[in-house]
Structures are given as structure tokens and as C-alpha cells.
């Protein structure tokens, strides 16, 4: 329900019903995903045309460490979730022999810290 001003009398309110529906599946799309934060990071923090601060110093350190790979965090999380290995520059990670608990933790850390 919605509470609205009724006329011009100060403080006078009334309640009216307005039909409203919400579906998590169809109405929960703001265009932001954790995957997108990683896959678009290089464009926004390294290749950007912004003056005064681009490329971002902290992002550049990660970008260089993971072999000039802009979506390094996405690749890490995907490898952990799919029980595969990955190589980015001289960095290597193998999740193929890791148990579910360890892979879940790697995906959590990759999502939060990378």
C-alpha cells in the first residue's frame, strides 16, 4: 500500500492500494554481476581514456602479475568452480585434484579479493 497526501490539509493522509508484482527471475536485472566487474576491469582500469589516474596503479600490479590478463579474477573463479587448471603468464593454478571445500574457498577468495 501507499500512503499519500489527501488534499491540501497538512498532515492528512489516506491509504490506497496499488497493484504490484515482483519476480526475482524477471525483475532483478540491474546489469551488474561479479563476472562483469572482472571481465570489464581492463577496459575501465587499464585501457581507459580517463586523464589523471588511468591506468590504475593497483590494477596494473595485478594485470602484470597475471600475465597481462584483464579478467584474471573471472578465470580464477571459473577454474575453481569447474575443477580445472589455468595458466596466466607465469602464474599457474590447478583445481582438478582439489576437493569441493577447497575449490569453494578458492572461488570465494577469488570473488572477494582479486
OpenMM code with the backbone's topology and positions (N, CA, C; nanometers):
from openmm import Vec3, app, unit

residues = "UNK UNK UNK UNK UNK UNK UNK UNK UNK UNK UNK UNK UNK UNK UNK UNK UNK UNK UNK UNK UNK UNK UNK UNK UNK UNK UNK UNK UNK UNK UNK UNK UNK UNK UNK UNK UNK UNK UNK UNK UNK UNK UNK UNK UNK UNK UNK UNK UNK UNK UNK UNK UNK UNK UNK UNK UNK UNK UNK UNK UNK UNK UNK UNK UNK UNK UNK UNK UNK UNK UNK UNK UNK UNK UNK UNK UNK UNK UNK UNK UNK UNK UNK UNK UNK UNK UNK UNK UNK UNK UNK UNK UNK UNK UNK UNK UNK UNK UNK UNK UNK UNK UNK UNK UNK UNK UNK UNK UNK UNK UNK UNK UNK UNK".split()
positions = [
    Vec3(0.0826, -0.1193, 0.0000),
    Vec3(0.0000, 0.0000, 0.0000),
    Vec3(0.0860, 0.1241, 0.0000),
    Vec3(0.0277, 0.2355, -0.0372),
    Vec3(0.0987, 0.3627, -0.0445),
    Vec3(0.0234, 0.4649, 0.0395),
    Vec3(0.0958, 0.5410, 0.1186),
    Vec3(0.0358, 0.6496, 0.1949),
    Vec3(0.0597, 0.7785, 0.1180),
    Vec3(-0.0474, 0.8525, 0.0916),
    Vec3(-0.0339, 0.9736, 0.0103),
    Vec3(-0.1038, 1.0903, 0.0781),
    Vec3(-0.0617, 1.2121, 0.0426),
    Vec3(-0.1294, 1.3320, 0.0947),
    Vec3(-0.2711, 1.3370, 0.0402),
    Vec3(-0.3656, 1.3690, 0.1246),
    Vec3(-0.5059, 1.3802, 0.0834),
    Vec3(-0.5440, 1.5272, 0.0827),
    Vec3(-0.5525, 1.5852, -0.0329),
    Vec3(-0.5886, 1.7269, -0.0446),
    Vec3(-0.4756, 1.8162, 0.0026),
    Vec3(-0.5126, 1.9348, 0.0447),
    Vec3(-0.4122, 2.0316, 0.0858),
    Vec3(-0.4004, 2.0429, 0.2368),
    Vec3(-0.4785, 1.9684, 0.3100),
    Vec3(-0.4730, 1.9764, 0.4557),
    Vec3(-0.3415, 1.9172, 0.5047),
    Vec3(-0.2684, 1.9936, 0.5827),
    Vec3(-0.1386, 1.9487, 0.6332),
    Vec3(-0.1563, 1.8268, 0.7218),
    Vec3(-0.0820, 1.7221, 0.6924),
    Vec3(-0.0828, 1.6029, 0.7749),
    Vec3(-0.1944, 1.5061, 0.7423),
    Vec3(-0.2855, 1.5404, 0.6561),
    Vec3(-0.3934, 1.4486, 0.6197),
    Vec3(-0.3401, 1.3439, 0.5222),
    Vec3(-0.3625, 1.2195, 0.5527),
    Vec3(-0.3158, 1.1116, 0.4662),
    Vec3(-0.4272, 1.0119, 0.4415),
    Vec3(-0.4126, 0.9335, 0.3362),
    Vec3(-0.5049, 0.8236, 0.3094),
    Vec3(-0.4248, 0.7082, 0.2508),
    Vec3(-0.4820, 0.5905, 0.2567),
    Vec3(-0.4146, 0.4714, 0.2060),
    Vec3(-0.4865, 0.4231, 0.0813),
    Vec3(-0.4096, 0.3982, -0.0238),
    Vec3(-0.4669, 0.3435, -0.1467),
    Vec3(-0.3892, 0.2192, -0.1861),
    Vec3(-0.4544, 0.1248, -0.2479),
    Vec3(-0.3883, 0.0030, -0.2961),
    Vec3(-0.3426, 0.0223, -0.4401),
    Vec3(-0.2179, -0.0118, -0.4654),
    Vec3(-0.1620, -0.0076, -0.6000),
    Vec3(-0.1113, -0.1483, -0.6318),
    Vec3(-0.1594, -0.2074, -0.7401),
    Vec3(-0.1144, -0.3428, -0.7724),
    Vec3(0.0362, -0.3453, -0.7988),
    Vec3(0.1047, -0.4460, -0.7454),
    Vec3(0.2496, -0.4562, -0.7596),
    Vec3(0.2897, -0.6032, -0.7578),
    Vec3(0.3731, -0.6418, -0.8502),
    Vec3(0.4282, -0.7776, -0.8503),
    Vec3(0.5785, -0.7688, -0.8671),
    Vec3(0.6473, -0.8693, -0.8184),
    Vec3(0.7927, -0.8742, -0.8286),
    Vec3(0.8363, -1.0193, -0.8459),
    Vec3(0.9200, -1.0424, -0.9437),
    Vec3(0.9732, -1.1753, -0.9691),
    Vec3(1.1251, -1.1670, -0.9677),
    Vec3(1.1895, -1.2447, -0.8809),
    Vec3(1.3361, -1.2454, -0.8749),
    Vec3(1.3938, -1.2814, -1.0113),
    Vec3(1.3298, -1.3742, -1.0799),
    Vec3(1.3799, -1.4211, -1.2086),
    Vec3(1.3726, -1.3140, -1.3171),
    Vec3(1.2662, -1.2345, -1.3190),
    Vec3(1.2472, -1.1408, -1.4294),
    Vec3(1.2666, -0.9940, -1.3933),
    Vec3(1.2571, -0.9568, -1.2661),
    Vec3(1.2659, -0.8164, -1.2280),
    Vec3(1.3931, -0.7816, -1.1522),
    Vec3(1.4896, -0.8671, -1.1523),
    Vec3(1.6100, -0.8456, -1.0728),
    Vec3(1.7311, -0.8296, -1.1636),
    Vec3(1.7245, -0.7343, -1.2547),
    Vec3(1.8327, -0.7163, -1.3506),
    Vec3(1.8781, -0.5714, -1.3514),
    Vec3(1.9877, -0.5444, -1.2805),
    Vec3(2.0412, -0.4085, -1.2822),
    Vec3(2.1658, -0.3985, -1.3687),
    Vec3(2.2025, -0.5083, -1.4357),
    Vec3(2.3159, -0.5058, -1.5259),
    Vec3(2.4506, -0.5270, -1.4594),
    Vec3(2.4543, -0.5443, -1.3289),
    Vec3(2.5807, -0.5642, -1.2587),
    Vec3(2.5937, -0.7095, -1.2150),
    Vec3(2.7083, -0.7671, -1.2440),
    Vec3(2.7381, -0.9021, -1.1973),
    Vec3(2.8829, -0.9049, -1.1519),
    Vec3(2.9170, -1.0008, -1.0683),
    Vec3(3.0569, -1.0147, -1.0274),
    Vec3(3.1434, -1.0481, -1.1484),
    Vec3(3.0912, -1.1288, -1.2381),
    Vec3(3.1651, -1.1629, -1.3600),
    Vec3(3.1961, -1.0376, -1.4403),
    Vec3(3.0982, -0.9508, -1.4552),
    Vec3(3.1162, -0.8291, -1.5349),
    Vec3(3.2204, -0.7352, -1.4735),
    Vec3(3.2240, -0.7289, -1.3394),
    Vec3(3.3270, -0.6457, -1.2756),
    Vec3(3.4667, -0.6909, -1.3181),
    Vec3(3.4865, -0.8215, -1.3342),
    Vec3(3.6167, -0.8732, -1.3736),
    Vec3(3.6403, -0.8613, -1.5234),
    Vec3(3.5409, -0.9025, -1.6033),
    Vec3(3.5620, -0.9046, -1.7483),
    Vec3(3.5705, -0.7651, -1.8090),
    Vec3(3.5201, -0.6636, -1.7395),
    Vec3(3.5295, -0.5263, -1.7895),
    Vec3(3.6383, -0.4447, -1.7201),
    Vec3(3.7110, -0.5070, -1.6291),
    Vec3(3.8111, -0.4350, -1.5498),
    Vec3(3.9205, -0.3733, -1.6371),
    Vec3(3.9702, -0.4476, -1.7342),
    Vec3(4.0783, -0.3951, -1.8179),
    Vec3(4.0336, -0.2701, -1.8925),
    Vec3(3.9140, -0.2711, -1.9487),
    Vec3(3.8634, -0.1533, -2.0195),
    Vec3(3.8503, -0.0321, -1.9278),
    Vec3(3.8047, -0.0565, -1.8041),
    Vec3(3.7753, 0.0541, -1.7138),
    Vec3(3.8942, 0.1012, -1.6311),
    Vec3(3.9938, 0.0123, -1.6091),
    Vec3(4.1029, 0.0493, -1.5188),
    Vec3(4.2418, 0.0445, -1.5808),
    Vec3(4.2523, -0.0020, -1.7066),
    Vec3(4.3842, -0.0110, -1.7695),
    Vec3(4.3858, 0.0576, -1.9065),
    Vec3(4.2910, 0.0234, -1.9918),
    Vec3(4.2852, 0.0801, -2.1264),
    Vec3(4.2051, 0.2086, -2.1339),
    Vec3(4.1535, 0.2545, -2.0224),
    Vec3(4.0610, 0.3676, -2.0203),
    Vec3(4.1252, 0.4956, -2.0735),
    Vec3(4.0392, 0.5850, -2.1155),
    Vec3(4.0839, 0.7129, -2.1702),
    Vec3(4.0814, 0.8244, -2.0655),
    Vec3(4.0532, 0.7879, -1.9431),
    Vec3(4.0438, 0.8845, -1.8343),
    Vec3(4.1795, 0.9524, -1.8118),
    Vec3(4.1777, 1.0826, -1.7917),
    Vec3(4.3026, 1.1537, -1.7638),
    Vec3(4.3230, 1.1647, -1.6139),
    Vec3(4.4461, 1.1609, -1.5717),
    Vec3(4.4777, 1.1771, -1.4301),
    Vec3(4.4407, 1.0574, -1.3463),
    Vec3(4.5117, 0.9491, -1.3605),
    Vec3(4.4871, 0.8341, -1.2749),
    Vec3(4.4653, 0.7043, -1.3496),
    Vec3(4.4683, 0.7074, -1.4805),
    Vec3(4.4479, 0.5857, -1.5567),
    Vec3(4.5753, 0.5569, -1.6368),
    Vec3(4.6276, 0.4381, -1.6373),
    Vec3(4.5716, 0.3193, -1.5739),
    Vec3(4.5874, 0.3236, -1.4218),
    Vec3(4.4980, 0.2535, -1.3536),
    Vec3(4.5003, 0.2488, -1.2079),
    Vec3(4.6247, 0.1741, -1.1613),
    Vec3(4.6974, 0.2309, -1.0687),
    Vec3(4.8235, 0.1744, -1.0213),
    Vec3(4.8038, 0.0357, -0.9614),
    Vec3(4.7056, 0.0190, -0.8729),
    Vec3(4.6832, -0.1110, -0.8093),
    Vec3(4.6402, -0.2157, -0.9106),
    Vec3(4.5510, -0.1801, -1.0017),
    Vec3(4.5065, -0.2760, -1.1027),
    Vec3(4.6232, -0.3189, -1.1911),
    Vec3(4.7096, -0.2262, -1.2260),
    Vec3(4.8248, -0.2565, -1.3116),
    Vec3(4.9134, -0.3630, -1.2486),
    Vec3(4.9308, -0.3601, -1.1171),
    Vec3(5.0125, -0.4616, -1.0498),
    Vec3(4.9546, -0.6012, -1.0693),
    Vec3(4.8231, -0.6157, -1.0520),
    Vec3(4.7575, -0.7438, -1.0721),
    Vec3(4.7603, -0.7843, -1.2195),
    Vec3(4.7328, -0.6884, -1.3067),
    Vec3(4.7318, -0.7112, -1.4508),
    Vec3(4.8664, -0.7664, -1.4966),
    Vec3(4.9739, -0.7048, -1.4512),
    Vec3(5.1086, -0.7505, -1.4876),
    Vec3(5.1400, -0.8871, -1.4261),
    Vec3(5.1052, -0.9070, -1.3009),
    Vec3(5.1354, -1.0332, -1.2320),
    Vec3(5.0673, -1.1518, -1.2983),
    Vec3(4.9422, -1.1338, -1.3397),
    Vec3(4.8674, -1.2434, -1.4015),
    Vec3(4.8832, -1.2472, -1.5526),
    Vec3(4.9960, -1.2018, -1.6042),
    Vec3(5.0298, -1.2187, -1.7449),
    Vec3(4.9509, -1.1326, -1.8405),
    Vec3(4.9283, -1.0079, -1.8034),
    Vec3(4.8550, -0.9133, -1.8893),
    Vec3(4.7158, -0.9656, -1.9225),
    Vec3(4.6568, -1.0300, -1.8249),
    Vec3(4.5261, -1.0908, -1.8409),
    Vec3(4.4226, -1.0057, -1.7681),
    Vec3(4.3358, -0.9365, -1.8401),
    Vec3(4.2428, -0.8431, -1.7789),
    Vec3(4.1333, -0.9053, -1.6942),
    Vec3(4.0936, -1.0274, -1.7257),
    Vec3(3.9854, -1.0907, -1.6497),
    Vec3(4.0383, -1.2037, -1.5618),
    Vec3(4.1535, -1.1808, -1.5011),
    Vec3(4.2197, -1.2832, -1.4198),
    Vec3(4.1303, -1.3367, -1.3081),
    Vec3(4.0528, -1.2503, -1.2440),
    Vec3(3.9672, -1.2959, -1.1337),
    Vec3(3.8565, -1.3880, -1.1856),
    Vec3(3.7985, -1.3523, -1.2984),
    Vec3(3.6945, -1.4364, -1.3583),
    Vec3(3.7508, -1.5741, -1.3946),
    Vec3(3.8687, -1.5758, -1.4531),
    Vec3(3.9305, -1.7036, -1.4904),
    Vec3(3.9602, -1.7891, -1.3677),
    Vec3(4.0073, -1.7279, -1.2606),
    Vec3(4.0369, -1.7993, -1.1351),
    Vec3(3.9104, -1.8643, -1.0800),
    Vec3(3.8039, -1.7858, -1.0680),
    Vec3(3.6785, -1.8357, -1.0111),
    Vec3(3.6209, -1.9467, -1.0995),
    Vec3(3.6222, -1.9272, -1.2299),
    Vec3(3.5695, -2.0292, -1.3207),
    Vec3(3.6489, -2.1592, -1.3115),
    Vec3(3.7800, -2.1502, -1.3035),
    Vec3(3.8627, -2.2708, -1.2915),
    Vec3(3.8335, -2.3432, -1.1603),
    Vec3(3.8166, -2.2680, -1.0520),
    Vec3(3.7851, -2.3299, -0.9228),
    Vec3(3.6488, -2.3986, -0.9275),
    Vec3(3.5507, -2.3344, -0.9873),
    Vec3(3.4153, -2.3904, -0.9919),
    Vec3(3.4031, -2.5091, -1.0871),
    Vec3(3.4849, -2.5116, -1.1920),
    Vec3(3.4746, -2.6190, -1.2915),
    Vec3(3.5790, -2.7281, -1.2728),
    Vec3(3.6570, -2.7181, -1.1664),
    Vec3(3.7558, -2.8210, -1.1315),
    Vec3(3.8587, -2.8397, -1.2433),
    Vec3(3.9105, -2.7282, -1.2929),
    Vec3(4.0107, -2.7308, -1.3997),
    Vec3(4.1349, -2.6543, -1.3560),
    Vec3(4.2329, -2.6495, -1.4422),
    Vec3(4.3545, -2.5736, -1.4131),
    Vec3(4.3593, -2.4519, -1.5049),
    Vec3(4.4431, -2.3573, -1.4700),
    Vec3(4.4603, -2.2402, -1.5548),
    Vec3(4.6034, -2.1912, -1.5460),
    Vec3(4.6444, -2.1233, -1.6496),
    Vec3(4.7773, -2.0629, -1.6554),
    Vec3(4.7593, -1.9214, -1.7075),
    Vec3(4.8123, -1.8258, -1.6326),
    Vec3(4.8081, -1.6856, -1.6724),
    Vec3(4.9483, -1.6316, -1.6551),
    Vec3(5.0189, -1.6130, -1.7650),
    Vec3(5.1583, -1.5713, -1.7571),
    Vec3(5.2382, -1.6792, -1.6877),
    Vec3(5.3151, -1.6434, -1.5869),
    Vec3(5.3933, -1.7429, -1.5132),
    Vec3(5.3156, -1.7988, -1.3941),
    Vec3(5.1926, -1.7524, -1.3767),
    Vec3(5.1084, -1.7986, -1.2667),
    Vec3(5.0300, -1.9217, -1.3105),
    Vec3(5.0255, -2.0214, -1.2237),
    Vec3(4.9535, -2.1434, -1.2546),
    Vec3(4.8727, -2.1890, -1.1336),
    Vec3(4.7527, -2.2380, -1.1570),
    Vec3(4.6700, -2.2932, -1.0504),
    Vec3(4.5991, -2.4168, -1.1051),
    Vec3(4.5975, -2.5238, -1.0262),
    Vec3(4.5342, -2.6481, -1.0687),
    Vec3(4.4314, -2.6909, -0.9645),
    Vec3(4.3057, -2.6827, -1.0003),
    Vec3(4.1968, -2.7190, -0.9098),
    Vec3(4.1419, -2.8587, -0.9404),
    Vec3(4.2018, -2.9288, -1.0354),
    Vec3(4.1470, -3.0569, -1.0805),
    Vec3(4.1509, -3.1654, -0.9734),
    Vec3(4.2465, -3.1596, -0.8835),
    Vec3(4.2564, -3.2604, -0.7780),
    Vec3(4.2130, -3.2086, -0.6411),
    Vec3(4.1586, -3.0887, -0.6376),
    Vec3(4.1196, -3.0279, -0.5114),
    Vec3(3.9766, -3.0679, -0.4766),
    Vec3(3.9499, -3.0862, -0.3499),
    Vec3(3.8150, -3.1209, -0.3041),
    Vec3(3.7184, -3.0037, -0.3157),
    Vec3(3.5906, -3.0353, -0.2976),
    Vec3(3.4862, -2.9336, -0.3116),
    Vec3(3.5033, -2.8175, -0.2143),
    Vec3(3.5400, -2.8469, -0.0901),
    Vec3(3.5556, -2.7410, 0.0100),
    Vec3(3.6676, -2.6443, -0.0290),
    Vec3(3.7795, -2.6978, -0.0749),
    Vec3(3.8918, -2.6136, -0.1160),
    Vec3(3.8592, -2.5308, -0.2390),
    Vec3(3.7899, -2.5902, -0.3361),
    Vec3(3.7527, -2.5164, -0.4572),
    Vec3(3.6507, -2.4071, -0.4254),
    Vec3(3.5575, -2.4371, -0.3359),
    Vec3(3.4595, -2.3355, -0.2960),
    Vec3(3.5292, -2.2182, -0.2272),
    Vec3(3.6271, -2.2496, -0.1440),
    Vec3(3.7028, -2.1440, -0.0760),
    Vec3(3.7837, -2.0621, -0.1762),
    Vec3(3.8427, -2.1275, -0.2750),
    Vec3(3.9178, -2.0559, -0.3792),
    Vec3(3.8251, -1.9632, -0.4577),
    Vec3(3.7051, -2.0102, -0.4887),
    Vec3(3.6082, -1.9259, -0.5602),
    Vec3(3.5671, -1.8067, -0.4742),
    Vec3(3.5449, -1.8298, -0.3449),
    Vec3(3.5099, -1.7198, -0.2538),
    Vec3(3.6212, -1.6159, -0.2477),
    Vec3(3.7435, -1.6624, -0.2298),
    Vec3(3.8573, -1.5693, -0.2206),
    Vec3(3.8771, -1.4941, -0.3512),
    Vec3(3.8643, -1.5650, -0.4623),
    Vec3(3.8789, -1.5002, -0.5926),
    Vec3(3.7734, -1.3941, -0.6163),
    Vec3(3.6526, -1.4200, -0.5697),
    Vec3(3.5433, -1.3247, -0.5839),
    Vec3(3.5669, -1.2016, -0.4956),
    Vec3(3.6120, -1.2251, -0.3743),
    Vec3(3.6248, -1.1151, -0.2784),
    Vec3(3.7537, -1.0356, -0.2912),
    Vec3(3.8651, -1.1026, -0.3189),
    Vec3(3.9946, -1.0351, -0.3084),
    Vec3(4.0656, -1.0052, -0.4398),
    Vec3(4.0285, -1.0699, -0.5458),
    Vec3(4.1027, -1.0494, -0.6696),
    Vec3(4.0417, -0.9369, -0.7486),
] * unit.nanometer
topology = app.Topology()
chain = topology.addChain("A")
for resn in residues:
    res = topology.addResidue(resn, chain)
    for name in ("N", "CA", "C"):
        topology.addAtom(name, app.Element.getBySymbol(name[0]), res)
